[in-house]
Amino acid sequence: MFNRERTRRHMTDGAFASPFPVEDPVALAALEVAQSGLAAAVRALADATVRTRVAAPDLAAVAEQVETLTARLLAEAQEGPLGLETDSAGRLRDHGNAMVGMRNPIAPPLVVTGDESGSTSCALTLGAGYEGPPGYVHGGIVAAVLDQVLGSVPAHLGLPGMTAYLNTTYRRPTPLGAPLHCRGWVERVDGWKVHARGEIRDAQDLVTAEAEALFVVPRWAREHLDRPTGDAAGTAPGGEAAQEPSAS
Ligand SMILES: CCCCCCCCCCCCCC(=O)SCCNC(=O)CCNC(=O)[C@H](O)C(C)(C)COP(=O)(O)OP(=O)(O)OC[C@H]1O[C@@H](n2cnc3c(N)ncnc32)[C@H](O)[C@@H]1OP(=O)(O)O
């Protein structure tokens, strides 16, 4: 079972049942709806901030209102990052995660699905706030998407590891504002090490970027997991496309 302190930093969005009981799941579910609603509204605000053409006085007035709202949220806030939390369904969640975090307005948020073969999948569209080259997704964001989707591969195998390396090849620019699809799959499992591969394809089904990565279960986490069972080499890529983000 998981030790709260030692798994605090671990990334495991919904992949594992939580050992910590939820006192009032109905109240927590209502809170989650409000939390994801706020994140979605702030995400839309960030997008509008990038794209707005309103005049300077309007910008100043909006900034003032936003500062008031920020102070209201900080009236009761925790000191540092969220780490892991138990959701209303009793799953461990990293709600603050920069790619998938339900409470994080910086997260697109990705909804990554996967299966026990380790194949993962995610449908996404990235807006103006993720721009790098004009009209295209920033290369660091492309790598972050691949890191998350490939990083979900070992988690679905029950071996949630941290990225030891992620080698990304950019084949062609990744368009903003158009549907994309990212997939990950297992290449090889070697004890506590999972080698994964993956790719992003655009709406024309062309590969825009691909990556090969190594994920390692850190020594400090191993005692909390089952022993690794062996080599899953040759597992075919696959998995279902993600649904719309939700609070669950
Ligand atoms: C339902 C949905 C599910 C979704 C789930 C979401 C999942 C989350 C997705 C998250 C996605 C985002 C994820 C993120 O953003 S993770 C954030 C970015 N990554 C990090 O910060 C990791 C920092 N590094 C470390 O913590 C440790 O060094 C790690 C964990 C990597 C190793 O740990 P530790 O130091 O305790 O282990 P060890 O030294 O005994 O080494 C063990 C073995 O590993 C081999 N080795 C180590 N490094 C390398 C290397 N660079 N190349 C080749 N090999 C390497 C090493 O030789 C040895 O091999 P062997 O001698 O045993 O053969």
PDBQT file of the ligand as one rigid body, heavy atoms in Angstrom, charges set to zero:
ROOT
HETATM    1  C1  LIG A 301      -5.401   6.384 -15.490  1.00  0.00    +0.000 C 
HETATM    2  C2  LIG A 301      -4.415   7.303 -15.944  1.00  0.00    +0.000 C 
HETATM    3  C3  LIG A 301      -2.983   6.952 -15.490  1.00  0.00    +0.000 C 
HETATM    4  C4  LIG A 301      -2.038   8.079 -15.741  1.00  0.00    +0.000 C 
HETATM    5  C5  LIG A 301      -0.817   7.974 -14.916  1.00  0.00    +0.000 C 
HETATM    6  C6  LIG A 301       0.044   9.183 -15.119  1.00  0.00    +0.000 C 
HETATM    7  C7  LIG A 301       1.472   8.847 -14.922  1.00  0.00    +0.000 C 
HETATM    8  C8  LIG A 301       2.295  10.063 -14.792  1.00  0.00    +0.000 C 
HETATM    9  C9  LIG A 301       2.910  10.497 -16.060  1.00  0.00    +0.000 C 
HETATM   10  C10 LIG A 301       3.979  11.435 -15.703  1.00  0.00    +0.000 C 
HETATM   11  C11 LIG A 301       4.687  11.914 -16.887  1.00  0.00    +0.000 C 
HETATM   12  C12 LIG A 301       5.603  13.036 -16.514  1.00  0.00    +0.000 C 
HETATM   13  C13 LIG A 301       6.780  12.503 -15.758  1.00  0.00    +0.000 C 
HETATM   14  C14 LIG A 301       7.649  13.557 -15.267  1.00  0.00    +0.000 C 
HETATM   15  O1  LIG A 301       7.547  14.697 -15.608  1.00  0.00    +0.000 OA
HETATM   16  S1  LIG A 301       8.804  13.052 -14.159  1.00  0.00    +0.000 SA
HETATM   17  C15 LIG A 301       9.737  14.529 -13.890  1.00  0.00    +0.000 C 
HETATM   18  C16 LIG A 301      11.021  14.535 -14.667  1.00  0.00    +0.000 C 
HETATM   19  N1  LIG A 301      11.890  13.472 -14.214  1.00  0.00    +0.000 N 
HETATM   20  C17 LIG A 301      12.593  13.585 -13.076  1.00  0.00    +0.000 C 
HETATM   21  O2  LIG A 301      12.559  14.577 -12.375  1.00  0.00    +0.000 OA
HETATM   22  C18 LIG A 301      13.421  12.379 -12.718  1.00  0.00    +0.000 C 
HETATM   23  C19 LIG A 301      14.681  12.758 -11.936  1.00  0.00    +0.000 C 
HETATM   24  N2  LIG A 301      15.508  11.548 -11.774  1.00  0.00    +0.000 N 
HETATM   25  C20 LIG A 301      15.254  10.663 -10.777  1.00  0.00    +0.000 C 
HETATM   26  O3  LIG A 301      14.403  10.888  -9.917  1.00  0.00    +0.000 OA
HETATM   27  C21 LIG A 301      16.040   9.392 -10.788  1.00  0.00    +0.000 C 
HETATM   28  O4  LIG A 301      17.302   9.575 -11.376  1.00  0.00    +0.000 OA
HETATM   29  C22 LIG A 301      15.312   8.245 -11.563  1.00  0.00    +0.000 C 
HETATM   30  C23 LIG A 301      13.869   8.097 -11.048  1.00  0.00    +0.000 C 
HETATM   31  C24 LIG A 301      15.280   8.500 -13.079  1.00  0.00    +0.000 C 
HETATM   32  C25 LIG A 301      16.079   6.937 -11.322  1.00  0.00    +0.000 C 
HETATM   33  O5  LIG A 301      15.760   6.508 -10.039  1.00  0.00    +0.000 OA
HETATM   34  P1  LIG A 301      16.832   6.023  -8.998  1.00  0.00    +0.000 P 
HETATM   35  O6  LIG A 301      17.941   7.012  -8.999  1.00  0.00    +0.000 OA
HETATM   36  O7  LIG A 301      16.133   5.756  -7.723  1.00  0.00    +0.000 OA
HETATM   37  O8  LIG A 301      17.243   4.663  -9.648  1.00  0.00    +0.000 OA
HETATM   38  P2  LIG A 301      18.690   4.077  -9.934  1.00  0.00    +0.000 P 
HETATM   39  O9  LIG A 301      19.767   5.084  -9.968  1.00  0.00    +0.000 OA
HETATM   40  O10 LIG A 301      18.824   2.896  -9.027  1.00  0.00    +0.000 OA
HETATM   41  O11 LIG A 301      18.515   3.546 -11.435  1.00  0.00    +0.000 OA
HETATM   42  C26 LIG A 301      17.661   2.476 -11.704  1.00  0.00    +0.000 C 
HETATM   43  C27 LIG A 301      17.992   1.976 -13.080  1.00  0.00    +0.000 C 
HETATM   44  O12 LIG A 301      17.643   2.996 -14.035  1.00  0.00    +0.000 OA
HETATM   45  C28 LIG A 301      18.782   3.318 -14.840  1.00  0.00    +0.000 C 
HETATM   46  N3  LIG A 301      18.757   4.734 -15.183  1.00  0.00    +0.000 N 
HETATM   47  C29 LIG A 301      18.448   5.752 -14.351  1.00  0.00    +0.000 A 
HETATM   48  N4  LIG A 301      18.510   6.924 -15.036  1.00  0.00    +0.000 NA
HETATM   49  C30 LIG A 301      18.849   6.624 -16.310  1.00  0.00    +0.000 A 
HETATM   50  C31 LIG A 301      19.056   7.385 -17.480  1.00  0.00    +0.000 A 
HETATM   51  N5  LIG A 301      18.911   8.712 -17.516  1.00  0.00    +0.000 N 
HETATM   52  N6  LIG A 301      19.386   6.729 -18.615  1.00  0.00    +0.000 NA
HETATM   53  C32 LIG A 301      19.498   5.386 -18.651  1.00  0.00    +0.000 A 
HETATM   54  N7  LIG A 301      19.314   4.605 -17.558  1.00  0.00    +0.000 NA
HETATM   55  C33 LIG A 301      18.997   5.212 -16.417  1.00  0.00    +0.000 A 
HETATM   56  C34 LIG A 301      19.989   2.974 -13.973  1.00  0.00    +0.000 C 
HETATM   57  O13 LIG A 301      21.138   2.735 -14.772  1.00  0.00    +0.000 OA
HETATM   58  C35 LIG A 301      19.485   1.709 -13.316  1.00  0.00    +0.000 C 
HETATM   59  O14 LIG A 301      19.570   0.644 -14.244  1.00  0.00    +0.000 OA
HETATM   60  P3  LIG A 301      19.958  -0.817 -13.749  1.00  0.00    +0.000 P 
HETATM   61  O15 LIG A 301      21.370  -0.685 -13.232  1.00  0.00    +0.000 OA
HETATM   62  O16 LIG A 301      18.971  -1.199 -12.688  1.00  0.00    +0.000 OA
HETATM   63  O17 LIG A 301      19.852  -1.682 -14.982  1.00  0.00    +0.000 OA
ENDROOT
TORSDOF 0
